Amino acid sequence: MCRASHFVAALLLTLAACTQPPPARHPSGLFDTGQPALHAVSDARLRELMNRMNGLIFERFVAEPERDRETLKETDEIARTAADLGRSIDGLYARLPALNLNESEQATFHALADKLRHQADQLRQFAVDHRLEDLSGQLSQISATCTACHGLFRQLGRGGRHG
């Protein structure tokens, strides 16, 4: 946040240097800029743009803490859900006898379940560490593991024999 406040301070100083105090009014009611009228129009437009820029920057820094709070809530929820997913692996093991698998299929099932538990633990850790850039890739890996397991064993759970 320190870098951001330095940036804002530098920007505000730059903006202040770019604008000039409003010129004095001529008795006719028009601004006496001492310069051609085009400069007065340009200066007014510049002030308008600088004021808009100030407003946008202020909104950004007011909204940023709120976005940070929302991100923290979301990553906390991802961490809790990933922990629940990891704990649910025991439920998968409990279903194993109903699948009536041979030794090789049981080994595959255990390998996929263990892989899913590891991936869920990794996802939880990414969320706890706020490694947002890693969450999407980890979710894709979890999805691929689930899809592979379902492809191999879902039919068996419904009483059919696979291949």
C-alpha positions as CSV (number, residue, x, y, z in Angstrom):
1,M,0.0,0.0,0.0
2,C,3.0,2.3,0.6
3,R,3.8,2.2,-3.1
4,A,0.3,3.1,-4.0
5,S,0.2,6.1,-1.6
6,H,3.5,7.4,-3.1
7,F,2.0,7.0,-6.6
8,V,-1.1,8.9,-5.6
9,A,0.9,11.7,-4.0
10,A,3.1,12.0,-7.1
11,L,0.1,12.0,-9.3
12,L,-1.7,14.7,-7.3
13,L,1.4,16.9,-7.4
14,T,1.6,16.4,-11.1
15,L,-2.0,17.2,-11.5
16,A,-1.7,20.3,-9.4
17,A,1.3,21.5,-11.5
18,C,-0.7,21.0,-14.7
19,T,-3.6,23.2,-13.7
20,Q,-3.4,26.9,-13.2
21,P,-5.6,29.1,-10.9
22,P,-8.6,30.4,-12.8
23,P,-7.7,33.7,-14.6
24,A,-9.1,37.0,-13.5
25,R,-12.4,38.2,-15.0
26,H,-12.4,41.1,-17.3
27,P,-14.9,43.8,-16.6
28,S,-16.9,42.4,-19.6
29,G,-17.5,39.2,-17.6
30,L,-15.1,37.2,-19.8
31,F,-11.9,35.7,-18.4
32,D,-8.8,37.7,-19.1
33,T,-6.1,35.1,-19.7
34,G,-3.6,37.4,-21.2
35,Q,-3.4,34.7,-23.9
36,P,-5.4,33.7,-26.9
37,A,-8.9,32.4,-26.2
38,L,-7.9,28.9,-27.3
39,H,-5.6,28.6,-24.3
40,A,-8.4,29.5,-22.0
41,V,-10.6,26.7,-23.5
42,S,-7.7,24.3,-23.4
43,D,-7.0,25.1,-19.8
44,A,-10.6,24.7,-18.7
45,R,-10.7,21.3,-20.5
46,L,-7.4,20.3,-18.8
47,R,-8.9,21.2,-15.4
48,E,-12.0,19.2,-16.1
49,L,-9.9,16.2,-17.1
50,M,-7.7,16.5,-14.1
51,N,-10.8,16.7,-11.8
52,R,-12.2,13.6,-13.4
53,M,-8.9,11.8,-13.0
54,N,-8.8,12.8,-9.3
55,G,-12.3,11.4,-8.9
56,L,-11.4,8.2,-10.6
57,I,-8.3,7.7,-8.6
58,F,-10.2,8.4,-5.4
59,E,-12.9,5.9,-6.3
60,R,-10.2,3.3,-7.1
61,F,-8.5,3.6,-3.8
62,V,-11.8,3.6,-1.9
63,A,-13.0,0.5,-3.8
64,E,-9.7,-1.4,-3.6
65,P,-10.0,-2.2,0.1
66,E,-13.5,-3.5,-0.5
67,R,-12.2,-5.7,-3.3
68,D,-9.5,-7.0,-1.0
69,R,-12.0,-7.9,1.7
70,E,-14.1,-9.8,-0.9
71,T,-11.1,-11.6,-2.2
72,L,-10.2,-12.6,1.4
73,K,-13.7,-13.9,1.9
74,E,-13.6,-15.9,-1.3
75,T,-10.3,-17.5,-0.7
76,D,-11.4,-18.4,2.9
77,E,-14.4,-20.1,1.4
78,I,-12.3,-21.9,-1.2
79,A,-10.0,-23.1,1.6
80,R,-12.9,-24.4,3.7
81,T,-14.5,-26.1,0.7
82,A,-11.1,-27.7,-0.3
83,A,-10.7,-29.0,3.2
84,D,-14.2,-30.5,3.1
85,L,-13.3,-32.1,-0.2
86,G,-10.1,-33.6,1.2
87,R,-12.1,-35.0,4.2
88,S,-14.7,-36.5,1.8
89,I,-12.2,-38.9,0.4
90,D,-12.9,-41.2,3.3
91,G,-16.5,-41.4,2.0
92,L,-15.1,-42.6,-1.3
93,Y,-13.1,-45.3,0.4
94,A,-16.3,-46.4,2.2
95,R,-18.0,-47.0,-1.2
96,L,-15.2,-49.2,-2.4
97,P,-16.7,-52.5,-1.3
98,A,-20.0,-51.8,-3.1
99,L,-18.1,-51.4,-6.4
100,N,-16.9,-55.0,-6.3
101,L,-13.5,-54.2,-7.9
102,N,-10.7,-56.6,-8.6
103,E,-7.2,-55.8,-7.1
104,S,-6.0,-53.8,-10.1
105,E,-9.2,-51.7,-10.1
106,Q,-8.9,-51.2,-6.4
107,A,-5.3,-50.0,-6.7
108,T,-6.4,-47.5,-9.5
109,F,-9.3,-46.3,-7.3
110,H,-7.0,-45.8,-4.3
111,A,-4.5,-43.9,-6.5
112,L,-7.1,-41.6,-7.9
113,A,-8.7,-41.0,-4.5
114,D,-5.2,-40.3,-3.0
115,K,-4.5,-37.9,-5.9
116,L,-7.8,-36.1,-5.3
117,R,-7.0,-35.7,-1.6
118,H,-3.5,-34.3,-2.4
119,Q,-5.0,-31.9,-5.0
120,A,-7.6,-30.7,-2.5
121,D,-4.9,-30.1,0.1
122,Q,-2.9,-28.2,-2.4
123,L,-5.9,-26.1,-3.4
124,R,-6.6,-25.3,0.2
125,Q,-3.0,-24.3,0.7
126,F,-3.1,-22.0,-2.4
127,A,-6.3,-20.4,-1.0
128,V,-4.8,-19.9,2.5
129,D,-1.6,-18.4,0.9
130,H,-3.8,-16.2,-1.3
131,R,-2.0,-17.6,-4.4
132,L,-4.9,-16.6,-6.7
133,E,-2.9,-17.2,-9.8
134,D,-2.7,-20.9,-8.9
135,L,-6.3,-21.6,-8.0
136,S,-7.7,-21.9,-11.5
137,G,-5.1,-24.4,-12.6
138,Q,-5.5,-26.5,-9.4
139,L,-9.3,-26.5,-9.9
140,S,-8.7,-27.8,-13.5
141,Q,-6.5,-30.6,-12.2
142,I,-9.1,-31.6,-9.6
143,S,-11.8,-31.6,-12.3
144,A,-9.6,-33.9,-14.5
145,T,-9.1,-36.3,-11.6
146,C,-12.8,-36.5,-10.9
147,T,-13.6,-37.0,-14.6
148,A,-11.1,-39.8,-14.9
149,C,-12.4,-41.6,-11.8
150,H,-16.0,-41.2,-12.9
151,G,-15.2,-42.5,-16.3
152,L,-13.6,-45.6,-14.8
153,F,-15.8,-46.4,-11.9
154,R,-19.3,-44.8,-12.2
155,Q,-20.7,-47.6,-14.3
156,L,-19.4,-50.1,-11.7
157,G,-21.3,-48.3,-8.9
158,R,-24.5,-48.8,-10.8
159,G,-24.0,-52.6,-11.0
160,G,-22.3,-52.8,-14.4
161,R,-18.9,-54.3,-15.1
162,H,-16.4,-52.0,-16.8
163,G,-14.6,-53.3,-19.9
